[in-house]
Amino acid sequence: MIGSQAFEATPSRHAPAVIIGILPALAGWGILLIQSTFNYADRLIVEILENAGVKETAHLWMSDVPLSLPFLPYPLGGLLSLSQGFLISSMIWASIAVFVIDRNFKKALIVCFVAAVLASTGFIHGFSLRGNDVISQFEPSMNFFVTSYMFLGILFLLASFFRKETRKV
């Protein structure tokens, strides 16, 4: 219902922006599934070891998994990054897509620089792992997302100089 309403309430030319805006939320949902699986498996392992009389327990922690390990087939670190602040990221990504579709590159540039600031402070894409807990990490960092948003902003700045005016018919 909500998905169909998103497409009905927007102009058809903005349908790609709706889809792009959903991607960070899907990453958040995927991380919830992965986290639930790890929590369930960890409880099972602990129970089995306790029932077998093993005094030292072993745990299955998400923090022990390399962030570059692919999960269906995306790296865990990428999914974790996208899932953090996914509501804000969804709005940012959808806004950028709408402005690009409408060829309003200066507004896309502004949104990219706002996104770079948010990513550099950890409001979006910042995380740390402790066991199976994903913890938001609100601290300054110059991560991949900051440089990506800055690079996109520069591309949109250049595109705004080469943009051809469209004629109204």
HUTA-V855977 format. One record per backbone hydrogen bond with DSSP energy under -0.5 kcal/mol. CO is the residue of the C=O (numbers start at 0). NH is the residue of the N-H. E is the energy in kcal/mol with one decimal. If there is no record, write none. Layout:
co: [CO:CO]
nh: [NH:NH]
e: [E:E]
This chain:
co: [0:1:2:3:4:10:11:13:13:14:15:16:17:18:18:19:19:21:22:23:24:25:26:27:28:29:30:31:32:33:34:35:36:37:38:39:40:41:42:43:44:45:46:47:48:49:54:58:60:61:65:66:68:69:70:73:74:75:76:77:78:79:80:82:82:83:84:85:86:87:88:89:90:91:92:93:94:95:96:97:98:99:102:103:104:105:106:107:108:109:110:111:112:113:114:115:116:117:117:117:119:121:125:127:129:130:132:132:134:135:136:140:142:143:144:145:146:147:148:149:150:151:152:153:154:155:156:157:157:158:166]
nh: [4:5:6:7:8:13:14:16:17:18:19:20:21:21:22:22:23:25:26:27:28:29:30:31:32:33:34:35:36:37:38:39:40:41:42:43:44:45:46:47:48:49:50:51:53:52:56:60:63:64:68:76:75:71:73:70:78:79:80:81:82:83:83:84:85:124:88:89:90:91:92:93:94:95:96:97:98:99:100:101:103:102:104:107:108:109:110:111:112:113:114:115:116:117:118:119:120:121:122:123:140:125:136:134:132:62:129:134:127:137:138:142:146:147:148:149:150:151:152:153:154:155:156:157:158:159:160:160:161:162:168]
e: [-2.1:-1.9:-1.3:-2.2:-2.4:-1.9:-1.5:-0.5:-1.5:-1.9:-2.6:-2.3:-1.0:-0.7:-0.8:-0.7:-0.5:-2.2:-2.0:-2.0:-2.3:-2.6:-2.4:-1.9:-2.0:-2.5:-3.1:-2.4:-2.2:-2.4:-2.5:-2.5:-2.7:-2.6:-2.1:-2.2:-2.5:-2.3:-2.5:-2.7:-2.4:-2.4:-2.7:-1.6:-2.6:-1.2:-0.6:-0.7:-1.0:-1.4:-1.9:-3.1:-1.9:-0.5:-1.7:-4.0:-2.0:-2.6:-2.3:-2.5:-1.9:-1.1:-0.5:-0.6:-1.2:-2.3:-2.8:-2.6:-1.8:-2.5:-3.1:-2.4:-2.3:-2.7:-2.3:-2.5:-2.6:-2.2:-2.7:-2.5:-3.2:-1.2:-1.0:-1.6:-2.3:-1.9:-2.3:-2.2:-2.1:-2.2:-2.6:-2.3:-2.0:-2.5:-2.7:-2.1:-1.1:-0.7:-1.5:-1.1:-2.1:-0.5:-0.9:-3.1:-2.4:-1.9:-2.2:-0.6:-2.0:-0.7:-1.4:-0.9:-1.9:-2.1:-2.8:-2.3:-2.6:-2.7:-2.4:-2.3:-2.3:-2.5:-2.1:-2.4:-2.6:-1.9:-1.0:-0.6:-1.2:-0.5:-0.5]
